[in-house]
């Protein structure tokens, strides 16, 4: 006869990207006491690449949320505890054979919390036995109720002693002007956490902030002090994290790794703009398909790349080789509230104009909603950034890391232009192409830019050249 008991299950922060080490909890959708079911989304987190919703892999009642919204948590750290119903395991046959009693627990299949992008792992969970003085301890009794951990005593930092904190936390404290020796630590073994630094910063600014409680001890989750935090002098410091942090690091790495060259060309796009209006009016590409000048620019660039495939390449630093890419994964730079992201359309070069329009519309809409998957932002080979939507004529775009070229599409303006021997008003734009001079020389870059401009001037070339 079995007796229903409640056991505590911990859900750990999964790797929601490609080898990412941390993620920030943006929003909790549940609170302690709520009932959750297998597959229910319990929170939204942001990594260096995207915002992702996390589903829980078991059914039960939420016992505790270990971190408040706004906290950056390392992958593998438990973020929520759930009390699940289950049967108590059978008692051990004899006290002299603790290994036999532990065997059922060793063979119990377990669903792993690797939920986004990879799916659950199959197989048997390998649980390492607890050890005491070098020997394996007996199997622990079933957990009948959650145990509230006791907060470690606050260590005293002696004069000249270095407070315990991870390098990112030290950087955060430096940015906020906080002396770590004055921060009350709440982490394991007296380690100072990000929340401790934020609390100290808010206190210094005159806000009354309660220190973060130990995991599972608080019945509800308190919000992290709002940032940015103004200083006495009126300055504001904004911690850089998530997508903005990743973008900053990637742009610095790109600017100081790849030798950039940028070329510019002005082009009469009057015929292209007429074609855009015609496609909108006739609906030739399909009902509900969004047509924009960016669509024609993308198709023109893809046609130019098809004519000069050597530009669809990347640099292998380890092998010191140029890698010619088989498919053109076209990246579109998108500005979102969380920062700039560059999702890409896979194998864009093989798509028709209608297929490209549909893919482009889906990409933009997903990015605006903040739902772009990490896989959609990896593997890009060439990018377009549309600075014209901001009224900007041109710029010198920085390469997306790992790519050979990026095209900036400027604003379309009505300008005086020599057309058929007369100066008349025409719709003109400026294109700027930046490329990695290690694998793209001036001739190749110039040909790709010139072909793109020629197609936009006479879009019928999409048929003859495509």
C-alpha positions as CSV (number, residue, x, y, z in Angstrom):
1,X,0.0,0.0,0.0
2,X,1.4,3.4,-0.9
3,X,0.8,6.7,0.7
4,X,0.5,9.9,-1.3
5,X,3.2,12.4,-0.2
6,X,4.5,15.7,-1.5
7,X,8.1,15.9,-2.7
8,X,9.9,19.0,-3.7
9,X,11.1,19.4,-7.3
10,X,13.5,22.1,-8.3
11,X,13.4,23.6,-11.8
12,X,16.8,24.9,-12.9
13,X,17.6,27.6,-15.4
14,X,18.1,25.8,-18.7
15,X,20.5,26.8,-21.5
16,X,18.0,28.6,-23.7
17,X,20.6,29.5,-26.3
18,X,23.9,28.2,-27.8
19,X,26.1,27.7,-24.8
20,X,24.9,30.8,-22.9
21,X,25.9,30.9,-19.3
22,X,23.2,33.2,-17.8
23,X,19.7,34.7,-18.3
24,X,17.7,37.4,-16.7
25,X,14.3,36.7,-15.3
26,X,12.0,39.3,-16.9
27,X,8.5,38.3,-15.6
28,X,7.0,35.6,-13.3
29,X,3.6,34.3,-14.4
30,X,3.1,32.3,-11.2
31,X,3.4,32.9,-7.5
32,X,3.8,30.6,-4.4
33,X,0.6,28.6,-3.9
34,X,-0.4,28.5,-7.6
35,X,-1.0,25.1,-9.2
36,X,1.1,24.5,-12.3
37,X,0.9,21.7,-14.9
38,X,3.4,20.0,-17.1
39,X,4.3,22.3,-20.0
40,X,2.8,25.5,-18.5
41,X,4.8,28.7,-19.0
42,X,5.9,30.0,-15.6
43,X,8.3,32.8,-16.5
44,X,10.0,34.8,-19.3
45,X,13.7,35.2,-19.4
46,X,16.1,37.2,-21.5
47,X,19.5,36.0,-22.6
48,X,22.1,37.8,-24.6
49,X,20.2,36.8,-27.7
50,X,16.5,36.9,-27.1
51,X,13.6,36.8,-24.7
52,X,12.2,33.2,-24.2
53,X,9.3,31.8,-22.2
54,X,10.1,28.8,-20.0
55,X,7.6,26.0,-19.4
56,X,7.7,23.9,-16.3
57,X,8.3,20.1,-16.8
58,X,6.1,18.8,-14.0
59,X,2.8,19.3,-12.3
60,X,2.4,20.5,-8.7
61,X,2.0,23.5,-6.4
62,X,4.5,26.3,-6.5
63,X,6.4,26.4,-3.1
64,X,8.8,29.2,-3.8
65,X,10.3,31.5,-6.4
66,X,14.0,31.6,-5.6
67,X,14.7,34.9,-7.5
68,X,12.7,38.0,-8.1
69,X,12.1,39.5,-11.6
70,X,15.1,41.4,-12.8
71,X,17.6,39.0,-11.4
72,X,20.3,37.5,-13.7
73,X,20.7,33.8,-12.9
74,X,23.4,31.4,-14.0
75,X,22.4,28.4,-16.1
76,X,21.9,25.4,-13.9
77,X,20.7,27.3,-10.9
78,X,17.3,26.4,-9.4
79,X,14.8,29.2,-9.9
80,X,11.5,27.7,-8.7
81,X,10.5,24.9,-6.3
82,X,7.3,22.9,-6.9
83,X,5.7,20.4,-4.5
84,X,4.6,17.4,-6.6
85,X,2.4,14.6,-5.5
86,X,3.9,11.1,-5.6
87,X,4.1,7.7,-3.9
88,X,6.5,7.2,-1.1
89,X,9.4,4.8,-2.0
90,X,9.4,1.3,-0.6
91,X,11.5,0.9,2.6
92,X,14.9,-0.7,2.5
93,X,15.0,-4.5,2.9
94,X,17.7,-4.5,5.5
95,X,19.8,-1.8,7.3
96,X,23.0,-3.6,6.3
97,X,22.3,-3.0,2.6
98,X,21.9,0.7,2.0
99,X,23.0,0.4,-1.6
100,X,20.0,-1.8,-2.4
101,X,17.7,0.7,-0.9
102,X,19.2,3.4,-3.0
103,X,19.0,1.4,-6.2
104,X,15.4,2.4,-7.1
105,X,16.3,6.0,-6.9
106,X,19.3,5.5,-9.1
107,X,17.2,3.8,-11.8
108,X,14.3,6.3,-11.7
109,X,13.8,7.9,-15.1
110,X,13.9,11.7,-14.9
111,X,12.8,14.4,-17.4
112,X,15.6,17.0,-17.6
113,X,14.8,20.7,-17.7
114,X,16.4,21.4,-21.0
115,X,13.4,22.9,-22.6
116,X,14.2,25.5,-25.2
117,X,15.9,24.6,-28.5
118,X,17.0,21.1,-27.5
119,X,14.1,19.1,-26.1
120,X,14.1,16.7,-23.1
121,X,17.0,14.3,-22.8
122,X,16.2,10.6,-22.8
123,X,17.7,7.9,-20.8
124,X,18.2,7.3,-17.1
125,X,19.2,10.0,-14.7
126,X,22.5,9.5,-13.0
127,X,22.2,10.8,-9.4
128,X,25.5,11.0,-7.5
129,X,25.3,9.5,-4.0
130,X,25.9,11.8,-1.1
131,X,29.2,11.1,0.6
132,X,30.2,11.5,4.2
133,X,34.0,11.4,5.1
134,X,34.7,9.7,1.7
135,X,32.1,7.0,2.1
136,X,28.6,6.8,0.5
137,X,25.8,7.8,2.9
138,X,22.6,5.9,3.3
139,X,19.7,6.9,1.0
140,X,17.9,10.0,2.5
141,X,14.3,9.8,3.7
142,X,11.6,11.1,1.3
143,X,11.0,14.8,1.4
144,X,7.6,15.3,3.1
145,X,7.7,19.1,3.2
146,X,10.0,21.8,1.9
147,X,12.8,22.8,4.2
148,X,13.5,26.5,4.6
149,X,17.3,27.0,4.3
150,X,18.9,29.0,7.0
151,X,20.7,32.1,5.8
152,X,24.5,32.0,6.4
153,X,25.9,34.4,8.9
154,X,27.1,37.6,7.5
155,X,30.9,37.5,7.3
156,X,32.9,40.4,8.6
157,X,35.3,41.8,6.0
158,X,38.6,42.5,7.7
159,X,40.7,45.5,6.8
160,X,42.4,44.7,3.5
161,X,40.4,41.5,2.9
162,X,38.8,41.1,-0.5
163,X,34.9,40.6,-0.4
164,X,33.6,37.5,-2.1
165,X,31.9,38.3,-5.5
166,X,32.0,37.1,-9.1
167,X,33.8,39.3,-11.7
168,X,30.5,40.5,-13.3
169,X,29.2,41.5,-9.9
170,X,32.4,43.4,-9.2
171,X,32.0,45.2,-12.5
172,X,28.4,46.1,-11.7
173,X,29.5,47.5,-8.3
174,X,32.2,49.6,-9.9
175,X,29.7,51.0,-12.5
176,X,27.2,51.9,-9.7
177,X,30.0,53.4,-7.5
178,X,29.3,50.8,-4.7
179,X,32.1,49.7,-2.3
180,X,31.7,45.9,-2.0
181,X,33.0,46.1,1.6
182,X,29.8,47.9,2.5
183,X,27.5,45.5,0.8
184,X,25.5,43.0,2.9
185,X,26.0,39.6,1.2
186,X,23.1,37.1,0.9
187,X,24.7,34.5,-1.4
188,X,26.0,31.1,-0.3
189,X,29.0,31.3,2.0
190,X,28.8,35.1,2.1
191,X,29.1,35.7,-1.6
192,X,27.8,39.1,-2.8
193,X,25.2,38.8,-5.5
194,X,23.8,41.2,-8.2
195,X,20.8,41.8,-6.0
196,X,22.9,42.8,-3.1
197,X,24.7,45.4,-5.2
198,X,21.4,46.8,-6.5
199,X,20.0,46.9,-3.0
200,X,23.0,48.8,-1.8
201,X,22.8,51.2,-4.7
202,X,19.1,51.9,-4.0
203,X,19.8,52.5,-0.3
204,X,22.6,54.9,-1.2
205,X,20.1,56.8,-3.4
206,X,17.7,57.1,-0.4
207,X,15.3,54.3,-1.3
208,X,14.2,51.9,1.5
209,X,15.0,48.5,0.2
210,X,14.7,45.2,2.1
211,X,17.5,42.7,1.5
212,X,16.7,39.7,-0.7
213,X,15.6,36.8,1.4
214,X,17.1,33.3,1.2
215,X,15.5,31.1,-1.5
216,X,12.1,29.5,-0.6
217,X,11.8,31.6,2.7
218,X,9.7,34.4,1.4
219,X,6.0,33.9,0.5
220,X,6.1,36.3,-2.3
221,X,8.7,37.8,-4.6
222,X,9.8,41.4,-4.2
223,X,10.8,43.4,-7.3
224,X,14.4,44.4,-7.8
225,X,14.9,48.2,-7.2
226,X,14.1,50.1,-10.4
227,X,17.0,51.1,-12.6
228,X,18.6,53.4,-13.7
229,X,19.5,54.8,-10.3
230,X,20.2,58.6,-10.2
231,X,23.3,59.7,-8.2
232,X,23.6,62.8,-6.0
233,X,25.1,64.8,-8.9
234,X,22.1,63.9,-11.2
235,X,24.1,61.4,-13.3
236,X,22.3,58.2,-14.3
237,X,24.1,54.8,-14.6
238,X,22.4,52.1,-16.7
239,X,23.7,48.6,-16.3
240,X,24.3,47.0,-19.7
241,X,22.9,43.5,-19.8
242,X,21.0,41.0,-22.0
243,X,20.8,41.9,-25.7
244,X,22.4,45.3,-25.3
245,X,25.4,43.8,-23.5
246,X,25.9,41.1,-26.2
247,X,25.5,43.7,-29.0
248,X,28.1,45.9,-27.4
249,X,30.6,43.1,-27.0
250,X,30.0,41.8,-30.5
251,X,30.4,45.2,-32.1
252,X,33.7,45.9,-30.3
253,X,35.0,42.5,-31.3
254,X,33.9,43.0,-34.9
255,X,35.3,46.6,-35.2
256,X,38.7,45.6,-33.8
257,X,39.0,42.2,-35.5
258,X,37.8,42.6,-39.0
259,X,39.4,45.4,-41.1
260,X,36.3,47.3,-42.3
261,X,36.0,49.0,-45.7
262,X,32.9,51.0,-46.5
263,X,31.8,52.1,-50.0
264,X,28.9,54.4,-51.0
265,X,26.7,54.9,-54.0
266,X,23.7,57.1,-54.7
267,X,21.0,55.5,-56.9
268,X,17.8,56.7,-58.6
269,X,15.2,54.3,-57.2
270,X,12.2,56.0,-58.8
271,X,11.3,52.8,-60.8
272,X,11.7,50.6,-57.7
273,X,9.3,52.8,-55.8
274,X,6.8,52.6,-58.6
275,X,7.1,48.8,-58.5
276,X,6.5,48.8,-54.8
277,X,3.3,50.8,-55.2
278,X,2.2,48.5,-58.1
279,X,2.7,45.4,-56.0
280,X,0.8,46.9,-53.2
281,X,-2.1,47.9,-55.4
282,X,-2.4,44.6,-57.3
283,X,-1.7,42.2,-54.5
284,X,0.4,40.1,-57.0
285,X,2.5,38.6,-54.2
286,X,-0.6,37.3,-52.3
287,X,-3.3,38.6,-49.9
288,X,-1.9,40.1,-46.8
289,X,1.7,40.0,-47.9
290,X,3.5,43.2,-46.9
291,X,5.5,44.9,-49.7
292,X,8.1,47.6,-48.8
293,X,11.2,49.1,-50.4
294,X,13.3,46.9,-48.1
295,X,11.9,43.8,-49.8
296,X,13.2,45.0,-53.2
297,X,16.5,46.0,-51.6
298,X,16.8,42.5,-50.2
299,X,16.0,40.9,-53.5
300,X,18.5,43.1,-55.3
301,X,21.3,42.3,-52.8
302,X,20.5,38.5,-53.0
303,X,20.7,38.7,-56.8
304,X,24.1,40.5,-56.6
305,X,25.4,37.9,-54.2
306,X,24.2,35.2,-56.6
307,X,26.3,36.9,-59.4
308,X,29.3,37.2,-57.0
309,X,29.1,34.3,-54.5
310,X,32.6,34.9,-53.2
311,X,31.2,37.6,-50.9
312,X,29.0,35.1,-49.1
313,X,31.9,34.0,-46.9
314,X,33.3,34.0,-43.4
315,X,36.7,34.0,-41.8
316,X,38.0,31.0,-39.9
317,X,40.5,32.5,-37.5
318,X,41.8,29.2,-36.1
319,X,42.5,27.7,-39.6
320,X,43.3,31.1,-41.2
321,X,41.0,30.2,-44.0
322,X,38.2,31.8,-46.0
323,X,34.9,29.7,-45.7
324,X,32.7,30.1,-48.8
325,X,29.1,29.6,-47.5
326,X,26.7,27.4,-49.4
327,X,23.5,29.2,-48.5
328,X,22.8,32.9,-48.1
329,X,21.3,33.5,-44.7
330,X,20.1,37.1,-45.0
331,X,20.2,39.0,-41.7
332,X,17.9,42.0,-41.1
333,X,18.9,44.4,-38.3
334,X,15.9,45.1,-36.1
335,X,15.6,47.6,-33.3
336,X,13.6,46.3,-30.4
337,X,13.0,47.7,-26.9
338,X,15.6,45.3,-25.6
339,X,18.2,46.4,-28.1
340,X,19.4,45.7,-31.6
341,X,19.0,42.1,-32.8
342,X,19.8,40.6,-36.2
343,X,17.6,37.6,-37.0
344,X,18.2,36.0,-40.4
345,X,16.1,34.4,-43.2
346,X,17.6,30.9,-43.8
347,X,18.6,30.2,-47.4
348,X,17.1,33.5,-48.5
349,X,18.8,33.3,-51.9
350,X,16.6,30.4,-53.0
351,X,13.3,32.1,-52.3
352,X,11.0,33.8,-54.8
353,X,10.0,37.4,-54.2
354,X,6.7,36.3,-52.7
355,X,8.4,33.8,-50.4
356,X,11.0,36.4,-49.4
357,X,8.2,38.9,-48.6
358,X,6.4,36.4,-46.4
359,X,9.6,35.5,-44.5
360,X,10.6,39.1,-44.1
361,X,7.2,40.0,-42.7
362,X,7.3,37.1,-40.2
363,X,10.8,38.0,-39.1
364,X,10.0,41.7,-38.4
365,X,6.8,40.9,-36.6
366,X,8.4,38.2,-34.4
367,X,11.3,40.6,-33.6
368,X,8.8,43.4,-32.6
369,X,7.1,41.0,-30.2
370,X,10.4,40.0,-28.6
371,X,9.8,36.4,-29.5
372,X,12.8,35.8,-31.9
373,X,14.3,32.4,-31.1
374,X,18.1,32.2,-30.6
375,X,18.4,29.8,-33.6
376,X,17.0,32.5,-35.9
377,X,19.9,34.8,-34.9
378,X,22.7,32.4,-35.6
379,X,24.3,31.4,-38.9
380,X,23.9,34.7,-40.7
381,X,26.1,35.4,-43.7
382,X,25.2,38.9,-44.9
383,X,23.0,41.6,-43.4
384,X,20.9,44.6,-44.3
385,X,20.4,47.5,-41.9
386,X,17.6,49.9,-42.9
387,X,18.7,53.3,-41.4
388,X,16.4,55.1,-43.8
389,X,13.4,54.5,-41.6
390,X,14.9,56.9,-39.1
391,X,15.4,59.6,-41.8
392,X,19.1,58.9,-42.1
393,X,20.8,59.1,-45.5
394,X,23.7,56.7,-44.9
395,X,26.3,55.5,-42.4
396,X,29.3,53.2,-42.0
397,X,27.6,50.0,-40.7
398,X,29.7,47.6,-38.5
399,X,29.8,44.0,-39.6
400,X,27.8,41.4,-37.8
401,X,30.4,39.1,-36.3
402,X,31.2,36.1,-38.6
403,X,29.9,37.8,-41.7
404,X,31.7,39.3,-44.7
405,X,29.4,42.2,-45.6
406,X,26.6,44.5,-44.4
407,X,24.5,46.8,-46.5
408,X,23.0,50.1,-45.1
409,X,19.8,51.3,-46.9
410,X,19.3,55.0,-46.5
411,X,16.3,57.2,-46.7
412,X,14.6,57.7,-50.1
413,X,14.3,61.4,-50.9
414,X,13.1,63.4,-53.8
415,X,16.2,65.2,-55.2
416,X,17.1,67.0,-58.4
417,X,18.6,64.4,-60.7
418,X,19.9,64.3,-64.3
419,X,17.4,62.0,-66.1
420,X,17.4,61.7,-69.9
421,X,19.5,64.8,-70.3
422,X,17.3,67.0,-68.0
423,X,17.4,67.9,-64.4
424,X,14.2,66.6,-62.9
425,X,13.0,65.5,-59.4
426,X,13.7,61.8,-58.9
427,X,13.5,59.5,-55.8
428,X,17.1,58.9,-54.7
429,X,18.7,56.8,-51.9
430,X,22.2,56.1,-50.7
431,X,23.6,52.6,-50.2
432,X,26.6,51.9,-48.1
433,X,28.4,48.5,-48.1
434,X,30.9,47.6,-45.4
435,X,32.9,44.5,-45.9
436,X,35.7,42.5,-44.3
437,X,38.9,43.3,-46.3
438,X,40.5,40.1,-45.3
439,X,38.2,38.1,-47.6
440,X,36.6,40.8,-49.8
441,X,38.8,43.0,-51.9
442,X,37.8,46.3,-53.3
443,X,36.9,44.9,-56.7
444,X,34.5,42.3,-55.3
445,X,32.9,44.7,-52.9
446,X,32.5,47.3,-55.6
447,X,30.9,44.8,-58.0
448,X,28.3,43.7,-55.4
449,X,27.4,47.3,-54.5
450,X,27.2,48.4,-58.1
451,X,25.0,45.4,-59.1
452,X,22.7,46.1,-56.2
453,X,22.3,49.7,-57.2
454,X,21.8,48.8,-60.9
455,X,19.0,46.5,-60.0
456,X,17.3,49.1,-57.9
457,X,17.6,51.6,-60.7
458,X,16.1,49.2,-63.2
459,X,14.2,46.5,-61.3
460,X,13.5,44.6,-64.5
461,X,17.0,43.2,-64.1
462,X,15.7,41.0,-61.3
463,X,14.2,39.0,-64.2
464,X,17.2,39.1,-66.6
465,X,19.9,38.7,-63.9
466,X,18.0,36.5,-61.5
